[in-house]
């Protein structure tokens, strides 16, 4: 990457928190003042999100996937915190959620899936190992897509199959995961062969923050008009999202301590356990039938809570996981 490109990427990364908060505010304003534009914004979610995931995957060299599989302790920590600890925490919260099936489904969709995009950036801001998180991203993606349906059935029962179609889930997986990952690895191969590919790869790397801001803006702008008379139901889940963030900070640290990870790896595990895959599961929520439409707004609400929570995490996680020594030593 050229020095000029590095400077631009660094400038954007240093200002990403206010950029993201501004995008959320702008999306909310657009949603309230121009509700008729909601469907138009909704149609842009998948293309913009696909582009964001392409740029995210572009930072994960294909060889890193093999390396991630060899980093047994970190991989075990990331999988354990996301697919053992998180379902247990959600199970403890589940009986206290609002009784509405759509609200519960939205909460389950978003809390059961680990984040694969901006978690990498926020973890890096707190001194976490972004490269390790990048390396395990494909594993987390595949694991959550395999685990989501069984977990939903476990929580909500077999009747869920009557209301949730499999087709949109497979379509979202192909368009938002398989295609961006294949394009990213193709770009890496092109960059390895010549200067033109490297220029394209470097230019794409600078678009992470703008694309993330664009995704947040269109998601919020498209979903605010859906709130309507369900504001009370949506607001009722906010305390659960806040509690989840608090609990997972200590749960992630406990898992890292158990596996004796160093501080950067431990911080990455804390962020991985706390941040959720709201932007990727949103298309799945949007594909639900009309009587479950509020689930999408419940998913978006988690994004709003989480972005604010990540600002706090960047400051607090380094104190929770000090950098002076490995956990457990």
N, C-alpha and C positions, 0 to 999 in steps of 0.2 A: 504494500500500500504506500502511495506517495506521501511525503510529508504534509502536503496541502490537504489531501484526503484524510489523513490521520488527524490533522488539526480540526477539520470540520466535524468528523465523527466524535472527537473528544469534546468539542464545544456543545454538540447536541446532547451527548450523554450527561454532561454536567448540569444541563438545564432541563433534563427530561421530566422531573417531578412537576415543576410549574407548567411545563408544556402539557402533560397529561391532565393535570387538574383544570387547566384552561380548556382543553378539548372536552372534558366532561361537562363543564359549565356551559360551553357553547352548544353542545349537543342537547342539554336540558332546555336551554333557551329556544333553540330551533324547534324542539318537540312541542313546547308549550305554545309558541307563537304561530307555528305553521304545522298543525297536526295533520293537515291533508297531505303533507310531503312524506309522512311516515312510511307508506308502502314503497315509495321511491328509494328512500334511505335503506329500507330493509333489503331491497334487491342488490344493493352494493356491498352488503356485509360479506358474503362469501368471497367475491373477487378480491376485496381489500384484505380480508383475513388470510386468504390463500397466498397473497403476495407477502404478507408479514411472515407467515410460516416458512415460505421459501427463503426469505432473507435470514430467518432464524436458523434454518437447517444448513444454509450456506456456510455458517460459521462452525459447523460440525464436520470436520474431515471424515470421510468414510472409514479411514483407518482408525479413527477414534472409537468407533463402535466396538471394534475388536478389543481395543485397549480398555474400554469401559467394562467389558465382560471379564477382563482379567483383574480389574480392580475390585476384588471380591468384597472387601469390607464396605467400601462406599456404595457399591451396587446393592448389597444386602441392606444397608441402612436406608437407601432411597426407596427400595421396594418395600421394606418392612414398615417404614413410617407411613407410606402412602396406601398400602394394601392390607395392612394388619391393624396398625394403630388408628388410622383415620376411620375405617369402618366401625371400629369399636367406639370411638368418640361420637360418631354420627348415631350409632345405635343408642348411646346414652341420651342424646339430645332428642331423638325421634319421637318418643312418647309425648314430649312437651310441645311439639310443633302444632300450629293450627291444624284443625281436623280436615280442612279442605284438601281433597286429593290432588288438585292441580298445584297448590302451594307446596305440599309435601313432595310431589314429584320434582318440582323445580329445585327445591333444596337438595334433594338426593342427587339430581343430575349434576349440580355444580360442586357439591362438597365431595363427591366420591371420585372425582377426576383431578389428578395433579396437573398443575400448570406447566406449560412447555415453552412459553414465550417470555413475557417480561420478568418472570422469576429470575432468569439468568442475569438480567441487568441489575435488578434490585439486590440480589445476592452479592454481585460484584461490588456494588456501592458500600455494602457492609463488610467487605473483606472476605466474602465467601469465595469458594473455588468455582468460578464461572465455567472454567474448562471442564471440570468434572461433571457439572450439571449439563453442559452441552453434550458431552459424550454419552450420558445416559438418557438423553431426550428420546431417541428412537425407541429405547427399551420401555420407557414410561408410557409412551404413546401406544405401543402395541399392547402392553399389559393392561392399560385402562380400557382400551376398546374390547379386549377379551373379557375383562372382569365386570364391565358396567352392566350388561344385561343380567347376568346371574345375581349381582348385588341388588339391582332394582327388583327382581323377582323375589329375592329373599326378604326385602323390606316391605314390599307392597303386595306380594302374593301373585298367584297365577292369573288373576283377573286382569293384570296389567297388559297381558298379551292382546286383550280385546280392544285396547285403546291406543297402544303404541305400535306403530308399524315398523318392521325391520328395514324396509327399503330405504327410507331417508337416512337411517343410521349408516348403512353401507355406502350410500351416495356421499354422505359427508366425510366418511373415512377415506374414500377414494379421492375426492376432490381436495380435501383440506389436509390430508396427511400423505397418501401415497404419491400423488402428483407433485406437490411441492418438494417432497423428499427426493424423488427421482430427478426433477429439474435441478435441484441444488447439487446433487452429486454429479449430474452431467456437466454443470457449470464448473465444478471443481476439476473435473477431468480436462475440460477445455482450457482452464486457467493453467493447468500443469503443462500444457503443450505449447502455449504461446502468449505473447504480450497482450493480444486483443482480449483473450479470455481473462487475463489478470485484471485488465482495466474494467471489464464488465463486472467482475467479482468485487473489485474495490469500490466501484460506484454503488453497487447494490448494498454494500455494507453500511454506507452512510444513510440509507433510507430507513433503518430500523425505527428510530424515534418518530420521524414523520408518519410512517405507516402505522405505528402503534397509536399515535394521536388520532389519525384518521379513523382507525377501527373504533376507538372509544367514542369519537364524535358521532359516527353513523349509527352505532349500536344504541347509544342513549337517545339520539334524535328519533330513531325508528320505534323505540319502545315506550317513551314517555306518553304518547297519545293512547297507548293501550291501558294505562293505569286506570283511568276513568273512575268508576265507583269502587275500585278494589284497592284504594290507597291504604285502607286499614289493614287488609290482609298482607299487603306488601310490607308495610311498616312493621308488622308483627314479627317478621323474620329477622329484622336488623339485629336485635339483641343476640340471636342465635349465631349470626355471622361474627359478631364481635367476640362472643364467648369462645367460638371456635378458634379465632386468631390467638386469644390469650392461652387457651389450653394447649394448642399445637406448638407454641413457642417452647413450653417446658417439655412437652412430649418429644419433640424433635431433639432437644438437647439430651434427654434421657436415652434415646436410641443411640445418638452419637457417642454418649459416654459408655454405653454398654459395649459398643464395638471399638472403643478406644481410638476414635478418629482425631486427627489434628484439628486445630481451630478453624482453618479455612474450610475443610471438608465438613466439619460439624455445623458451621454457619450455613453452608449450602443445604445441608439436610434439614435444618430448621426452616429455611425459606421454602424448600420443596414441599414439606409437610403442611405448611400454612397456606400457600398460594394455590388457587384452584383454577381449573381449565375453563373458566366461564365463557371465554370468547370462542373456543372450539365447540363446546356443547351447546352454545346458543342456537346454531342452525338445527340441532336435534330438537330443541325445545320449540323452535318456530314451526317445525314439521308436525307438531302434535295437533289433534283435532280441536275445533273451536271451543269446546267445553273445558279444554285444558290450556287455553291460550295464555292465561295469567302465569303459567310456569315460566314463560320466556321473560316476563317482567321480574319475576323472583330471581332468575339467573342474573339479569342485568343489575339488580339491586346488590347482589353479592359483589359485583365488579366495583360499584361505587364505594362500598364499605372497604373492600380490600385495598384499593388504591390509597385511600387515606391510611389504612392500617400499615401498608408497606412503608409509608413515610415514617411512621413511628418505629417500625421494625429496623429500618436503616440506622436509626439512632440507638435503639435499645439492644438489638441482638449482639453487637460487639461487647456490651457490658454483660450480657447473659453468658456469652461464650468468649472469655478473654483470650487474647492472642499470645499470651506469654508461654503457654505450655499446652500439650495435648490433653484432651479430656481423659480423666481416669488416672492420670499420672500423679 
